Amino acid sequence: MEIITLAHGGFGINTNIFETNIINLAVVVGVVVSFVGNNLTALLEDRKKTILSNLEEANKRAIEAQEKLANAKAQLELAKKKAQEIRQEGIARATTEINTVVSQHEIRLSKLEEFKNETVQFYQQKAFKDAYLYVVSRIMTRVRERLNGGLNSTYHVDVNNFYVSRFTEYSPKSGS
């Protein structure tokens, strides 16, 4: 309802409801805008600041994450290089160790071969000595038997012929 002044100086009521509603709505919007507008603007400004702060924080975290990723990749590359160096060092050590073991084995084999040759030579000399002692012993036994049994004429001639042949082969060395 609206009160209006009449042309004759009095007041009257406007019964046009649509116009009254528009006027009432404009008054309410004006009051809301004047009271709530500043608060709404402050709320929107705070919200904007919060969103911007969150975006900046997210950017900082993204940059930190990228830096951490780059550091992790660099450490991974260093670890790969170190692992490769360790692998190569292990191969080199294994090769050196194998060569050392093979060399020591060859030395042992040569010493074993030398020992075998010395052992064979020792037993050959021992067998030769044993055979020599046996032959000399048999000769001495037969000589004793002959000497004890006496010299017969055939044997006596053989011994004399042997010494004569030796004597004829003898040639004195001059200068001694």
PALUM-431374 format. One line per field, with one value per residue: x, y, z of N, C-alpha, C in turn. Coordinates in pm, whole numbers, plus 50000, padded with zeros to 5 digits. Example, Ala and Ser with C-alpha at 12.3 -4.5 7.8 and 13.67 -1.06 7.14 Angstrom:
BEGIN
n_c1 <- (51319;51285) .
n_c2 <- (49431;49775) .
n_c3 <- (50780;50708) .
ca_c1 <- (51230;51367) .
ca_c2 <- (49550;49894) .
ca_c3 <- (50780;50714) .
c_c1 <- (51320;51290) .
c_c2 <- (49670;50003) .
c_c3 <- (50780;50787) .
END
This chain:
BEGIN
n_c1 <- (50080;50041;50102;49993;50015;49743;49612;49463;49571;49559;49608;49628;49564;49745;49635;49747;49894;50107;50291;50346;50469;50700;50824;50858;51024;51249;51324;51388;51597;51777;51826;51934;52155;52297;52350;52420;52582;52839;52934;52913;53087;53322;53331;53355;53598;53767;53737;53846;54111;54178;54155;54352;54575;54573;54620;54878;55016;54977;55119;55377;55414;55400;55628;55822;55780;55857;56127;56210;56160;56342;56579;56559;56573;56832;56975;56909;57037;57301;57316;57285;57518;57708;57644;57713;57987;58062;57991;58168;58408;58386;58391;58646;58797;58723;58827;59099;59138;59078;59286;59502;59457;59470;59735;59870;59786;59910;60176;60183;60130;60359;60554;60468;60509;60786;60856;60757;60928;61174;61122;61086;61340;61490;61396;61472;61751;61783;61690;61882;62112;62046;62033;62298;62436;62339;62437;62717;62743;62670;62877;63096;63038;63060;63327;63451;63368;63508;63766;63789;63739;63949;64169;64103;64255;64143;64002;64209;64357;64170;64155;64418;64433;64247;64369;64597;64493;64389;64620;64749;64584;64629;64766;65015;64970;65108;65298;65209) .
n_c2 <- (49885;50221;50560;50855;51194;51404;51602;51811;51868;51674;51357;51024;50674;50452;50207;50035;49747;49613;49809;49897;49675;49662;49893;49838;49619;49737;49904;49714;49577;49785;49835;49586;49576;49795;49731;49455;49433;49549;49370;49132;49192;49207;48942;48808;48915;48814;48543;48535;48606;48381;48176;48257;48242;47966;47874;47980;47839;47580;47602;47645;47400;47233;47317;47249;46973;46915;46987;46800;46570;46608;46600;46339;46198;46269;46152;45888;45849;45886;45668;45461;45495;45451;45187;45067;45120;44972;44718;44690;44711;44484;44286;44330;44271;44004;43894;43946;43792;43538;43515;43521;43289;43097;43133;43063;42799;42698;42730;42552;42316;42302;42273;42033;41869;41891;41775;41519;41439;41447;41249;41024;41013;40970;40714;40570;40595;40465;40209;40148;40150;39944;39732;39741;39684;39427;39294;39329;39199;38937;38888;38904;38694;38477;38508;38454;38194;38074;38139;38011;37756;37709;37767;37662;37539;37644;37867;38010;38078;38238;38459;38553;38623;38829;39027;39074;39174;39410;39535;39577;39765;39983;40297;40504;40824;41121;41377;41369) .
n_c3 <- (50000;49935;50009;49877;49776;49699;49434;49533;49769;49962;50114;49974;49915;49716;49522;49345;49312;49183;49112;49364;49473;49320;49399;49668;49647;49532;49740;49936;49805;49783;50058;50128;49956;50048;50318;50323;50103;50145;50335;50187;49980;50127;50216;49970;49886;50086;50029;49772;49833;49988;49798;49613;49781;49832;49572;49526;49725;49628;49388;49491;49620;49398;49260;49451;49449;49187;49205;49395;49246;49038;49186;49284;49042;48966;49175;49125;48879;48964;49138;48954;48802;49001;49065;48823;48821;49046;48957;48738;48875;49034;48836;48738;48967;49001;48767;48807;49036;48936;48747;48921;49072;48870;48790;49028;49039;48809;48886;49102;48963;48802;49000;49106;48884;48866;49112;49064;48854;48988;49177;49014;48899;49131;49208;48983;49000;49242;49171;48976;49138;49317;49131;49041;49280;49320;49092;49129;49370;49295;49111;49279;49447;49269;49197;49440;49472;49261;49329;49568;49487;49333;49053;48738;48438;48207;48291;48402;48172;48042;48219;48210;47934;47928;48090;47940;47704;47796;47880;47641;47528;47680;47701;47798;47944;47843;48004;48267) .
ca_c1 <- (50000;50121;50030;50029;49949;49648;49625;49392;49640;49536;49679;49543;49628;49755;49597;49810;49977;50227;50385;50386;50563;50827;50886;50900;51139;51362;51366;51451;51724;51864;51868;52020;52281;52375;52398;52481;52678;52974;52971;52929;53211;53431;53336;53408;53739;53835;53736;53942;54245;54199;54177;54483;54673;54575;54686;55020;55066;54979;55231;55498;55425;55430;55769;55900;55769;55941;56265;56235;56165;56471;56682;56547;56626;56977;57027;56894;57146;57424;57312;57310;57660;57781;57622;57793;58126;58079;57985;58294;58513;58370;58438;58792;58850;58703;58924;59230;59140;59086;59422;59591;59435;59523;59881;59912;59763;60016;60299;60172;60144;60500;60626;60430;60578;60926;60864;60738;61051;61276;61088;61115;61486;61537;61368;61557;61885;61777;61681;62012;62203;62011;62076;62445;62478;62307;62533;62848;62735;62675;63012;63186;63009;63117;63473;63489;63352;63616;63892;63784;63741;64075;64162;64131;64341;64065;63972;64336;64390;64075;64194;64542;64401;64177;64464;64688;64421;64378;64751;64781;64502;64676;64871;65042;64948;65232;65286;65163) .
ca_c2 <- (50000;50340;50685;50959;51323;51431;51733;51911;51891;51570;51231;50914;50544;50397;50068;49958;49653;49580;49920;49898;49563;49698;49994;49767;49535;49826;49949;49599;49553;49894;49812;49467;49609;49887;49664;49325;49449;49565;49241;49035;49228;49166;48794;48769;48951;48713;48416;48553;48597;48241;48098;48295;48183;47821;47855;48004;47725;47465;47625;47620;47255;47174;47347;47164;46835;46906;46987;46669;46473;46627;46547;46192;46148;46284;46048;45761;45841;45862;45530;45374;45506;45384;45043;45025;45119;44857;44598;44682;44681;44343;44205;44343;44194;43861;43858;43944;43676;43418;43509;43485;43147;43017;43142;42979;42659;42661;42716;42426;42207;42290;42217;41892;41802;41884;41675;41389;41406;41416;41120;40921;41004;40907;40570;40512;40582;40359;40080;40124;40117;39809;39636;39742;39609;39286;39239;39323;39092;38809;38870;38875;38558;38383;38517;38382;38051;38032;38146;37905;37628;37697;37810;37555;37590;37724;37996;38077;38130;38349;38574;38606;38688;38954;39128;39103;39264;39540;39593;39624;39884;40089;40385;40600;40965;41196;41504;41355) .
ca_c3 <- (50000;49919;50039;49781;49794;49594;49374;49610;49893;50060;50094;49939;49909;49582;49532;49238;49386;49108;49128;49504;49491;49258;49485;49790;49611;49512;49873;50001;49738;49824;50196;50126;49892;50131;50440;50295;49994;50199;50396;50078;49912;50215;50211;49839;49884;50168;49954;49663;49893;50026;49676;49561;49873;49805;49441;49545;49801;49536;49296;49567;49638;49268;49233;49541;49400;49067;49251;49456;49136;48969;49278;49285;48915;48971;49265;49054;48782;49040;49186;48838;48770;49109;49048;48707;48865;49136;48873;48663;48972;49070;48724;48735;49080;48973;48664;48873;49126;48851;48693;49032;49105;48759;48799;49141;48999;48716;48966;49176;48867;48762;49115;49114;48774;48907;49218;49000;48782;49088;49237;48914;48890;49254;49204;48879;49057;49345;49102;48916;49247;49364;49028;49044;49398;49297;48993;49192;49471;49224;49056;49391;49493;49172;49206;49562;49444;49172;49401;49668;49416;49261;48914;48642;48333;48111;48353;48417;48040;48018;48302;48153;47807;47958;48135;47830;47611;47863;47884;47506;47501;47768;47647;47906;47911;47859;48073;48405) .
c_c1 <- (50087;50035;50082;49954;49860;49665;49554;49452;49619;49614;49581;49626;49626;49729;49657;49919;50107;50330;50435;50487;50699;50899;50937;51024;51264;51416;51441;51587;51823;51917;51966;52155;52363;52428;52477;52589;52820;53022;52997;53059;53330;53445;53396;53557;53821;53845;53838;54084;54277;54231;54315;54595;54687;54645;54837;55085;55077;55094;55364;55520;55460;55577;55858;55897;55855;56089;56302;56246;56298;56585;56679;56602;56778;57038;57016;57007;57279;57430;57340;57458;57743;57767;57705;57940;58154;58080;58116;58410;58507;58421;58591;58855;58838;58805;59064;59243;59152;59228;59521;59579;59492;59676;59934;59895;59873;60148;60297;60190;60290;60583;60594;60500;60727;60946;60850;60866;61163;61250;61120;61266;61543;61517;61446;61699;61889;61772;61816;62113;62177;62057;62229;62495;62450;62409;62670;62850;62743;62814;63108;63164;63072;63270;63521;63479;63467;63749;63899;63794;63870;64056;64189;64206;64264;64040;64100;64377;64300;64116;64321;64516;64332;64276;64563;64621;64408;64513;64789;64700;64551;64782;64894;65023;65074;65203;65237;65271) .
c_c2 <- (50124;50463;50789;51089;51350;51574;51840;51928;51783;51445;51123;50786;50497;50249;49982;49871;49624;49689;49926;49788;49595;49799;49927;49681;49621;49875;49835;49571;49662;49875;49693;49501;49700;49819;49536;49338;49464;49435;49135;49063;49184;49013;48746;48801;48852;48580;48421;48539;48453;48155;48129;48236;48034;47791;47875;47887;47601;47479;47597;47470;47185;47196;47261;47019;46815;46904;46852;46562;46484;46572;46395;46132;46157;46177;45911;45743;45815;45718;45433;45375;45431;45232;44989;45019;44999;44728;44581;44650;44535;44251;44210;44262;44045;43813;43848;43820;43546;43403;43468;43336;43058;43017;43055;42831;42612;42642;42584;42307;42190;42232;42068;41812;41785;41779;41534;41346;41370;41279;41006;40903;40936;40756;40500;40491;40471;40222;40046;40081;39976;39703;39626;39661;39460;39223;39225;39210;38955;38782;38832;38734;38457;38386;38440;38231;38000;38032;38035;37767;37608;37736;37688;37617;37677;37862;38078;38143;38249;38474;38636;38680;38824;39062;39165;39198;39403;39611;39648;39748;40004;40170;40493;40742;41040;41328;41485;41305) .
c_c3 <- (50000;49949;49941;49815;49674;49545;49458;49747;49995;50027;50059;49928;49765;49595;49422;49303;49312;49125;49271;49529;49432;49346;49612;49761;49592;49645;49942;49937;49776;49965;50199;50067;49983;50256;50407;50189;50043;50262;50288;50002;49995;50213;50079;49829;49967;50095;49841;49717;49932;49904;49618;49648;49849;49672;49453;49620;49712;49437;49366;49585;49507;49232;49321;49494;49276;49106;49313;49349;49063;49056;49280;49156;48913;49061;49201;48953;48852;49090;49072;48802;48874;49095;48931;48744;48954;49055;48797;48756;49015;48960;48718;48848;49055;48870;48724;48961;49046;48796;48801;49065;48995;48763;48913;49108;48904;48789;49042;49083;48826;48877;49129;49004;48809;49015;49160;48928;48879;49152;49141;48903;49014;49248;49093;48932;49162;49278;49037;49023;49298;49263;49028;49162;49381;49203;49057;49295;49405;49168;49168;49443;49398;49176;49328;49540;49359;49248;49505;49601;49340;49116;48827;48525;48234;48169;48367;48285;48010;48095;48244;48022;47831;47999;48026;47734;47671;47861;47747;47470;47580;47697;47754;47856;47937;47930;48215;48493) .
END
